[in-house]
Amino acid sequence: MRARAMALAYALACALTWLSGAARAAPEARPAVEGVLQVFHDHQLVAIGDNHAMAEEGAFYVALVRDPRFATTVQDVVVEFGGGSHQAVMDRYLNGDAVPYDQLRLIWTDGAGFVPGAMNRMEYAAFFAAVRAINIGLPPDRRIRVWLGQAPIDWSTIHSRAEQRPLSVGRDRYAVDLIEREIVAKGRKALLIWGQAHFEDGAVFLPTLGPTLRAAHPGSLYYINPYFGFNEAACDAAFEARAARWPIPALIAPLKGSATLKAMRKPGCTIDPGLAQDPKGMKPELLTTLRANDDHLAGVDADALLYLGKEAGVTVSPVDPAFYLDEAYFKEMSRRNEIMLGKPIDWAGFIAANPPVVESFDAHIGRFAAPH
């Protein structure tokens, strides 16, 4: 009888252990700032996929670094939206020095991979301004340092795509070397903010930052992917019904193998704007690439999901007004656009496509899906 009781007790203990493990594996929605700061307890590098121009995501970056615990836990941020040749200017600005605006804006316009207009968003300028304001109130040894991760480029020497492309392709190598040298080797912790494609496993478009760091330092990188909606309104409604009780913003983890990820990959639900078009007549290789990228945008490579609210409420960050008002600045951006994309920027067309006001992110992204 005693043996049977012991066997039952053992079986119960095993069941409780399994249940507790299952509970730990179930995705949990936590307030996002709190969640990200907790992740840093176990990881040296925490990365957030930047869906370029999403205003709410930019606001989250500011909320995160403003938390008093950030400067004591992390202190380093490495960003894609800054050209490495202007690191000295960035350091002076963040430490409170006066920097003329025409010098400051070179930080987010001079990078090997910047497409004119993509990084000229006010959310990035606002992030740097927020860090500067935080640092002014901190002692020098506790100040947040922002590292500019875009490979340096001297645009005054670039006159053709053949000259620019070698600097752009494989540019993540510059960022990897920077992170290895300034963060990993020194035992520091850093927040990485980069476009989502740079954290993809499988490198759909180009060799990327995330896979390189994962291979070199297993377990050190934790990747967070943002939610910004589906191409299909019914998919938005179904997924957002699941999120009705989540805090906003929320960090949902773990993501891999979870019901949340399955909901993101529900049959008939797509994310990549290219898949909003009729696939008939599309080249098979393009369709394959878009579908692979669709999985990455859903977060199949991510450890957690960043939920910033319903898709209908997500907005696009406005373009820096100087882009419209400073003729010399606009002409130089137009010249670079012609080098990279084969045509200058049409001033009226650019304003029509990028109004200097906050607008629906869905409407903004929808333009990229429209046939040209």
The 8 nearest C-alpha neighbors of each residue, nearest first, counted from 0:
[[1, 3, 2, 4, 5, 6, 7, 8],
 [0, 2, 4, 3, 5, 6, 7, 8],
 [3, 1, 5, 0, 4, 6, 7, 8],
 [2, 4, 6, 0, 5, 1, 7, 8],
 [5, 3, 1, 7, 6, 2, 8, 0],
 [4, 6, 8, 2, 3, 7, 9, 1],
 [7, 5, 3, 9, 4, 8, 2, 10],
 [8, 6, 10, 4, 9, 5, 11, 3],
 [7, 9, 5, 11, 6, 10, 4, 12],
 [8, 10, 12, 6, 7, 11, 5, 13],
 [11, 9, 7, 13, 12, 8, 6, 14],
 [12, 10, 14, 8, 9, 13, 7, 15],
 [11, 13, 9, 15, 10, 14, 16, 8],
 [14, 12, 16, 10, 11, 15, 17, 9],
 [13, 15, 11, 17, 16, 12, 18, 10],
 [16, 14, 18, 12, 17, 13, 19, 11],
 [15, 17, 13, 19, 14, 18, 12, 20],
 [18, 16, 20, 14, 15, 19, 21, 13],
 [19, 17, 21, 15, 20, 16, 22, 14],
 [18, 20, 22, 16, 21, 17, 15, 23],
 [21, 19, 17, 23, 18, 22, 16, 24],
 [20, 22, 18, 24, 23, 19, 17, 25],
 [23, 21, 19, 25, 20, 24, 18, 26],
 [22, 24, 20, 21, 25, 19, 26, 18],
 [25, 23, 21, 22, 20, 26, 253, 257],
 [24, 26, 22, 23, 21, 27, 257, 253],
 [27, 25, 252, 253, 251, 24, 254, 257],
 [26, 28, 251, 252, 29, 25, 253, 250],
 [29, 27, 251, 250, 249, 245, 26, 252],
 [28, 30, 250, 249, 31, 34, 27, 251],
 [31, 29, 249, 33, 246, 32, 34, 248],
 [30, 32, 249, 250, 34, 248, 33, 29],
 [33, 31, 35, 34, 63, 30, 36, 62],
 [34, 32, 36, 31, 30, 35, 37, 29],
 [35, 33, 31, 37, 32, 36, 29, 250],
 [34, 36, 38, 32, 37, 33, 31, 39],
 [35, 37, 33, 39, 38, 34, 32, 69],
 [38, 36, 34, 39, 35, 40, 33, 41],
 [37, 39, 35, 40, 36, 41, 42, 34],
 [40, 38, 42, 41, 37, 36, 43, 35],
 [39, 41, 38, 37, 42, 36, 43, 72],
 [42, 40, 39, 38, 43, 37, 219, 218],
 [43, 41, 39, 219, 44, 40, 220, 38],
 [42, 44, 188, 219, 39, 189, 220, 45],
 [45, 43, 220, 189, 42, 188, 219, 190],
 [46, 44, 221, 190, 220, 222, 191, 189],
 [47, 45, 191, 222, 190, 192, 223, 221],
 [46, 48, 223, 192, 222, 224, 49, 191],
 [49, 47, 195, 194, 224, 193, 192, 223],
 [50, 48, 194, 193, 51, 195, 192, 47],
 [49, 51, 53, 194, 48, 52, 195, 225],
 [50, 52, 49, 53, 194, 117, 118, 120],
 [51, 53, 316, 315, 54, 50, 120, 117],
 [54, 52, 315, 56, 55, 51, 316, 50],
 [53, 55, 316, 57, 315, 56, 314, 52],
 [56, 54, 58, 57, 53, 59, 313, 307],
 [55, 57, 59, 58, 54, 53, 60, 307],
 [56, 58, 54, 60, 122, 59, 55, 53],
 [59, 57, 55, 61, 56, 60, 54, 62],
 [58, 60, 62, 56, 61, 57, 63, 55],
 [61, 59, 63, 57, 58, 62, 64, 56],
 [60, 62, 58, 59, 63, 64, 126, 65],
 [63, 61, 59, 65, 60, 64, 58, 66],
 [62, 64, 60, 61, 65, 32, 66, 59],
 [63, 65, 61, 66, 69, 62, 60, 130],
 [66, 64, 62, 63, 61, 67, 133, 69],
 [65, 67, 68, 64, 63, 69, 62, 32],
 [68, 66, 69, 65, 70, 71, 64, 63],
 [69, 67, 71, 66, 70, 72, 36, 73],
 [68, 70, 72, 71, 67, 73, 66, 64],
 [69, 71, 74, 72, 73, 68, 143, 67],
 [70, 72, 68, 69, 73, 74, 141, 67],
 [73, 71, 69, 70, 68, 74, 39, 188],
 [72, 74, 188, 69, 70, 75, 189, 71],
 [73, 75, 143, 70, 144, 72, 142, 71],
 [76, 74, 189, 144, 73, 143, 145, 190],
 [77, 75, 190, 145, 189, 191, 146, 144],
 [78, 76, 146, 191, 145, 147, 148, 190],
 [79, 77, 192, 148, 80, 147, 191, 193],
 [78, 80, 193, 148, 149, 81, 192, 147],
 [81, 79, 107, 78, 118, 149, 82, 147],
 [80, 82, 147, 107, 106, 79, 149, 148],
 [83, 81, 110, 149, 109, 106, 147, 84],
 [82, 84, 147, 151, 85, 86, 149, 150],
 [83, 85, 151, 82, 86, 152, 150, 87],
 [86, 84, 88, 83, 87, 106, 82, 89],
 [85, 87, 89, 88, 83, 84, 90, 147],
 [88, 86, 90, 89, 85, 91, 84, 92],
 [87, 89, 91, 85, 86, 90, 92, 103],
 [90, 88, 86, 92, 87, 91, 93, 85],
 [89, 91, 87, 93, 88, 92, 86, 94],
 [92, 90, 88, 94, 96, 89, 93, 87],
 [91, 93, 96, 89, 95, 94, 90, 98],
 [94, 92, 131, 90, 95, 91, 89, 130],
 [93, 95, 91, 92, 96, 90, 134, 131],
 [96, 94, 92, 93, 135, 131, 97, 91],
 [95, 97, 92, 91, 94, 98, 93, 90],
 [96, 98, 92, 95, 99, 91, 100, 94],
 [97, 99, 92, 96, 103, 100, 102, 88],
 [100, 98, 102, 101, 103, 97, 104, 92],
 [99, 101, 103, 102, 104, 98, 105, 97],
 [100, 102, 99, 103, 104, 105, 98, 328],
 [103, 101, 100, 99, 105, 104, 98, 106],
 [104, 102, 100, 105, 101, 106, 99, 98],
 [103, 105, 106, 102, 101, 107, 100, 108],
 [104, 106, 108, 103, 109, 107, 102, 101],
 [105, 107, 81, 104, 82, 85, 108, 103],
 [108, 106, 81, 80, 105, 104, 109, 118],
 [107, 109, 105, 106, 110, 104, 118, 119],
 [110, 108, 82, 105, 107, 106, 152, 111],
 [109, 111, 82, 149, 113, 112, 151, 152],
 [110, 112, 167, 152, 150, 166, 113, 151],
 [113, 111, 167, 110, 114, 149, 170, 150],
 [114, 112, 110, 111, 115, 118, 108, 117],
 [113, 115, 117, 116, 112, 336, 339, 118],
 [116, 114, 332, 117, 336, 113, 335, 118],
 [115, 117, 119, 118, 114, 318, 120, 332],
 [118, 116, 115, 114, 119, 120, 113, 51],
 [117, 119, 120, 116, 107, 80, 108, 113],
 [118, 120, 116, 318, 319, 117, 121, 107],
 [121, 119, 318, 118, 122, 319, 317, 316],
 [120, 122, 124, 319, 123, 318, 317, 125],
 [121, 123, 125, 57, 120, 124, 316, 126],
 [124, 122, 126, 125, 121, 120, 127, 57],
 [123, 125, 121, 127, 126, 122, 128, 120],
 [126, 124, 122, 128, 123, 127, 121, 129],
 [127, 125, 123, 129, 128, 124, 61, 122],
 [126, 128, 130, 124, 129, 125, 131, 123],
 [127, 129, 125, 131, 126, 130, 124, 132],
 [130, 128, 126, 132, 131, 127, 125, 133],
 [129, 131, 133, 127, 132, 128, 134, 126],
 [130, 132, 93, 128, 134, 129, 133, 127],
 [133, 131, 129, 130, 135, 134, 128, 136],
 [134, 132, 130, 131, 135, 136, 129, 137],
 [135, 133, 137, 142, 131, 136, 132, 130],
 [134, 136, 132, 133, 137, 131, 95, 94],
 [135, 137, 134, 133, 138, 132, 142, 131],
 [136, 138, 134, 135, 142, 141, 139, 133],
 [137, 139, 141, 140, 142, 136, 134, 135],
 [140, 138, 142, 141, 137, 134, 94, 135],
 [139, 141, 138, 142, 137, 143, 74, 134],
 [142, 140, 139, 138, 137, 70, 143, 71],
 [141, 143, 134, 139, 140, 137, 144, 138],
 [144, 142, 74, 75, 70, 134, 145, 141],
 [143, 145, 75, 74, 76, 142, 146, 90],
 [144, 146, 76, 77, 75, 147, 143, 78],
 [145, 147, 77, 76, 148, 78, 144, 86],
 [148, 146, 81, 83, 78, 82, 149, 77],
 [147, 149, 174, 79, 78, 83, 77, 146],
 [150, 148, 82, 110, 79, 83, 81, 147],
 [149, 151, 111, 173, 83, 170, 110, 82],
 [152, 150, 84, 83, 82, 110, 111, 149],
 [151, 153, 111, 154, 110, 150, 109, 84],
 [154, 152, 155, 156, 151, 157, 109, 84],
 [153, 155, 157, 156, 152, 109, 158, 335],
 [156, 154, 153, 157, 158, 152, 331, 335],
 [155, 157, 154, 153, 158, 162, 152, 159],
 [158, 156, 154, 155, 162, 159, 163, 153],
 [157, 159, 156, 338, 162, 160, 155, 163],
 [160, 158, 161, 162, 338, 157, 163, 339],
 [159, 161, 163, 338, 162, 164, 339, 158],
 [160, 162, 159, 164, 163, 165, 158, 338],
 [163, 161, 159, 160, 164, 157, 165, 158],
 [164, 162, 160, 166, 161, 165, 157, 159],
 [163, 165, 167, 166, 161, 160, 162, 168],
 [166, 164, 168, 167, 163, 162, 161, 169],
 [167, 165, 164, 163, 111, 168, 170, 150],
 [166, 168, 112, 111, 164, 170, 165, 169],
 [169, 167, 170, 165, 166, 164, 205, 112],
 [168, 170, 171, 172, 206, 167, 205, 166],
 [169, 171, 167, 172, 168, 173, 150, 166],
 [170, 172, 174, 173, 169, 208, 207, 175],
 [173, 171, 175, 170, 174, 169, 176, 208],
 [174, 172, 176, 171, 175, 150, 170, 177],
 [173, 175, 148, 177, 171, 172, 176, 178],
 [176, 174, 172, 178, 177, 173, 179, 171],
 [175, 177, 179, 173, 174, 178, 180, 172],
 [176, 178, 174, 180, 175, 179, 181, 173],
 [179, 177, 182, 175, 181, 180, 176, 174],
 [180, 178, 183, 176, 177, 182, 184, 181],
 [181, 179, 177, 184, 178, 182, 176, 183],
 [180, 182, 178, 177, 179, 185, 184, 183],
 [183, 181, 187, 178, 185, 184, 179, 180],
 [182, 184, 179, 186, 185, 187, 178, 180],
 [185, 183, 180, 186, 182, 179, 181, 187],
 [186, 184, 182, 183, 187, 181, 180, 179],
 [185, 187, 183, 184, 182, 188, 43, 181],
 [186, 188, 182, 185, 183, 189, 43, 73],
 [189, 187, 43, 73, 44, 182, 75, 186],
 [188, 190, 75, 44, 76, 73, 191, 45],
 [189, 191, 76, 45, 46, 44, 77, 75],
 [190, 192, 46, 77, 76, 78, 45, 189],
 [193, 191, 78, 47, 46, 49, 48, 79],
 [194, 192, 79, 49, 48, 78, 195, 191],
 [193, 195, 49, 48, 196, 197, 50, 51],
 [194, 196, 48, 197, 49, 198, 193, 50],
 [197, 195, 199, 198, 194, 207, 295, 202],
 [196, 198, 207, 208, 195, 199, 194, 209],
 [199, 197, 209, 196, 195, 208, 207, 210],
 [200, 198, 196, 202, 197, 201, 300, 295],
 [199, 201, 202, 210, 300, 198, 209, 203],
 [200, 202, 203, 199, 210, 206, 207, 204],
 [203, 201, 205, 206, 204, 200, 199, 207],
 [204, 202, 201, 205, 292, 288, 291, 199],
 [203, 205, 202, 206, 196, 207, 288, 201],
 [204, 206, 202, 207, 203, 169, 168, 197],
 [207, 205, 202, 169, 208, 204, 171, 197],
 [206, 208, 197, 209, 205, 171, 202, 210],
 [207, 209, 197, 171, 211, 198, 210, 212],
 [208, 210, 198, 212, 211, 207, 213, 197],
 [211, 209, 213, 212, 200, 208, 214, 207],
 [212, 210, 214, 209, 208, 213, 215, 207],
 [211, 213, 215, 209, 214, 210, 216, 208],
 [214, 212, 210, 217, 216, 211, 215, 209],
 [213, 215, 211, 212, 216, 217, 210, 209],
 [214, 216, 212, 213, 211, 217, 210, 219],
 [215, 217, 213, 219, 214, 212, 218, 220],
 [218, 216, 213, 219, 214, 215, 220, 212],
 [217, 219, 220, 216, 213, 42, 221, 43],
 [218, 220, 42, 43, 217, 216, 44, 221],
 [221, 219, 44, 218, 45, 42, 213, 222],
 [220, 222, 45, 46, 302, 44, 42, 219],
 [221, 223, 46, 301, 302, 45, 47, 220],
 [224, 222, 303, 47, 304, 301, 302, 46],
 [223, 225, 304, 48, 298, 305, 301, 47],
 [226, 224, 305, 304, 306, 227, 48, 223],
 [225, 227, 306, 228, 305, 304, 224, 307],
 [228, 226, 310, 225, 229, 313, 309, 307],
 [227, 229, 310, 235, 226, 270, 230, 309],
 [230, 228, 270, 231, 269, 235, 234, 268],
 [229, 231, 270, 269, 275, 232, 272, 228],
 [232, 230, 229, 234, 233, 268, 235, 269],
 [231, 233, 235, 234, 236, 230, 229, 228],
 [234, 232, 236, 235, 231, 237, 268, 238],
 [235, 233, 237, 231, 232, 236, 268, 238],
 [236, 234, 232, 233, 238, 237, 229, 228],
 [235, 237, 233, 239, 234, 238, 240, 232],
 [238, 236, 234, 240, 239, 235, 233, 241],
 [239, 237, 241, 240, 235, 236, 234, 262],
 [238, 240, 242, 241, 236, 237, 235, 243],
 [239, 241, 243, 237, 242, 238, 236, 235],
 [242, 240, 239, 238, 243, 237, 244, 245],
 [241, 243, 239, 245, 240, 244, 238, 306],
 [242, 244, 240, 241, 245, 239, 246, 238],
 [245, 243, 242, 246, 241, 240, 28, 247],
 [244, 246, 242, 243, 28, 249, 247, 29],
 [247, 245, 249, 248, 30, 244, 29, 28],
 [248, 246, 249, 307, 308, 245, 306, 30],
 [247, 249, 307, 31, 306, 246, 30, 308],
 [250, 248, 31, 30, 306, 247, 246, 29],
 [249, 251, 31, 305, 29, 28, 304, 34],
 [252, 250, 28, 304, 27, 303, 26, 249],
 [253, 251, 303, 26, 254, 27, 250, 302],
 [252, 254, 26, 303, 302, 255, 251, 24],
 [253, 255, 252, 303, 302, 257, 260, 256],
 [256, 254, 257, 253, 302, 260, 299, 301],
 [255, 257, 254, 260, 258, 261, 253, 259],
 [258, 256, 259, 260, 254, 255, 26, 261],
 [257, 259, 261, 260, 262, 256, 26, 254],
 [258, 260, 262, 257, 261, 263, 254, 26],
 [259, 261, 263, 262, 257, 258, 254, 264],
 [262, 260, 258, 264, 263, 259, 265, 257],
 [261, 263, 265, 259, 260, 264, 258, 238],
 [262, 264, 260, 261, 265, 297, 259, 238],
 [265, 263, 261, 262, 266, 260, 268, 297],
 [264, 266, 262, 268, 263, 261, 267, 234],
 [267, 265, 268, 264, 269, 262, 263, 261],
 [266, 268, 265, 269, 234, 264, 231, 233],
 [269, 267, 266, 265, 234, 231, 229, 264],
 [270, 268, 229, 230, 271, 267, 293, 274],
 [269, 271, 229, 230, 293, 272, 296, 228],
 [270, 272, 293, 273, 274, 269, 289, 292],
 [273, 271, 368, 274, 275, 270, 365, 367],
 [272, 274, 368, 271, 275, 276, 289, 367],
 [275, 273, 276, 272, 271, 269, 289, 278],
 [274, 276, 272, 273, 230, 368, 277, 271],
 [277, 275, 274, 273, 278, 368, 369, 272],
 [276, 278, 279, 275, 274, 281, 280, 273],
 [279, 277, 281, 276, 280, 274, 286, 282],
 [280, 278, 277, 281, 282, 276, 283, 286],
 [279, 281, 278, 282, 277, 283, 286, 276],
 [282, 280, 278, 279, 283, 286, 285, 277],
 [281, 283, 285, 284, 286, 280, 278, 279],
 [284, 282, 286, 285, 287, 281, 288, 280],
 [283, 285, 287, 286, 282, 288, 281, 289],
 [286, 284, 288, 282, 287, 283, 289, 281],
 [285, 287, 283, 289, 288, 284, 290, 282],
 [288, 286, 284, 290, 285, 289, 283, 291],
 [287, 289, 285, 291, 286, 290, 292, 284],
 [290, 288, 292, 286, 291, 287, 293, 285],
 [289, 291, 293, 287, 292, 288, 286, 294],
 [292, 290, 288, 293, 294, 289, 287, 295],
 [291, 293, 289, 295, 294, 290, 288, 296],
 [292, 294, 290, 271, 296, 291, 295, 270],
 [295, 293, 297, 291, 292, 296, 299, 298],
 [294, 296, 292, 298, 297, 293, 299, 300],
 [297, 295, 293, 298, 294, 292, 270, 195],
 [298, 296, 294, 295, 263, 299, 293, 264],
 [297, 299, 301, 295, 300, 296, 224, 294],
 [298, 300, 295, 301, 294, 297, 255, 260],
 [301, 299, 298, 199, 295, 200, 302, 198],
 [302, 300, 298, 222, 303, 299, 223, 224],
 [301, 303, 222, 254, 253, 223, 221, 255],
 [304, 302, 252, 223, 254, 251, 301, 253],
 [303, 305, 224, 251, 223, 225, 250, 306],
 [306, 304, 225, 250, 224, 249, 226, 223],
 [305, 307, 249, 226, 248, 308, 225, 304],
 [308, 306, 248, 247, 305, 249, 55, 226],
 [309, 307, 306, 247, 310, 248, 312, 313],
 [310, 308, 311, 312, 239, 313, 307, 228],
 [309, 311, 228, 313, 312, 227, 308, 235],
 [310, 312, 309, 313, 359, 361, 360, 228],
 [313, 311, 310, 309, 314, 308, 359, 360],
 [312, 314, 310, 360, 311, 359, 55, 309],
 [315, 313, 360, 359, 358, 54, 53, 357],
 [316, 314, 360, 53, 54, 52, 358, 357],
 [315, 317, 54, 52, 53, 357, 120, 122],
 [318, 316, 355, 356, 357, 120, 121, 315],
 [317, 319, 120, 119, 121, 355, 320, 316],
 [318, 320, 121, 321, 120, 119, 322, 317],
 [321, 319, 322, 323, 318, 324, 355, 317],
 [322, 320, 324, 323, 325, 319, 328, 329],
 [321, 323, 320, 329, 319, 324, 325, 328],
 [324, 322, 321, 320, 325, 329, 326, 319],
 [323, 325, 321, 322, 326, 320, 329, 328],
 [324, 326, 321, 328, 327, 323, 322, 329],
 [327, 325, 329, 328, 330, 324, 323, 322],
 [328, 326, 330, 329, 325, 331, 332, 324],
 [329, 327, 331, 325, 326, 330, 332, 322],
 [328, 330, 326, 332, 331, 327, 322, 333],
 [331, 329, 333, 327, 332, 328, 326, 334],
 [330, 332, 334, 328, 333, 329, 327, 335],
 [331, 333, 329, 335, 334, 330, 115, 336],
 [332, 334, 343, 344, 330, 336, 331, 335],
 [335, 333, 331, 337, 332, 336, 343, 330],
 [336, 334, 338, 332, 337, 333, 339, 331],
 [335, 337, 333, 339, 338, 334, 340, 343],
 [336, 338, 342, 341, 343, 334, 335, 340],
 [339, 337, 335, 160, 159, 336, 341, 340],
 [338, 340, 336, 337, 160, 341, 335, 114],
 [341, 339, 337, 336, 342, 338, 343, 335],
 [340, 342, 337, 338, 339, 336, 343, 160],
 [343, 341, 337, 340, 336, 344, 338, 333],
 [344, 342, 337, 333, 336, 334, 345, 341],
 [345, 343, 333, 346, 336, 342, 349, 337],
 [344, 346, 348, 347, 349, 343, 333, 350],
 [345, 347, 349, 348, 344, 350, 323, 329],
 [348, 346, 350, 349, 345, 351, 352, 344],
 [347, 349, 351, 345, 350, 346, 352, 344],
 [348, 350, 352, 346, 351, 347, 353, 345],
 [349, 351, 353, 354, 347, 352, 348, 346],
 [350, 352, 348, 349, 353, 354, 347, 346],
 [351, 353, 349, 350, 348, 354, 363, 366],
 [354, 352, 350, 351, 349, 355, 318, 317],
 [353, 355, 350, 356, 351, 352, 317, 318],
 [356, 354, 317, 318, 353, 320, 357, 350],
 [357, 355, 317, 354, 358, 316, 318, 353],
 [356, 358, 317, 315, 316, 314, 355, 359],
 [359, 357, 314, 315, 356, 360, 363, 362],
 [358, 360, 314, 362, 361, 315, 313, 363],
 [361, 359, 314, 315, 363, 362, 313, 364],
 [362, 360, 364, 359, 363, 365, 311, 310],
 [361, 363, 365, 359, 360, 364, 366, 358],
 [362, 364, 360, 361, 365, 366, 359, 315],
 [365, 363, 361, 366, 367, 362, 360, 272],
 [366, 364, 362, 368, 367, 363, 361, 369],
 [365, 367, 369, 368, 364, 363, 362, 352],
 [366, 368, 365, 364, 369, 272, 363, 273],
 [369, 367, 272, 273, 365, 366, 370, 275],
 [368, 370, 366, 367, 371, 365, 276, 273],
 [371, 369, 368, 367, 276, 366, 273, 277],
 [370, 369, 367, 368, 366, 276, 273, 365]]
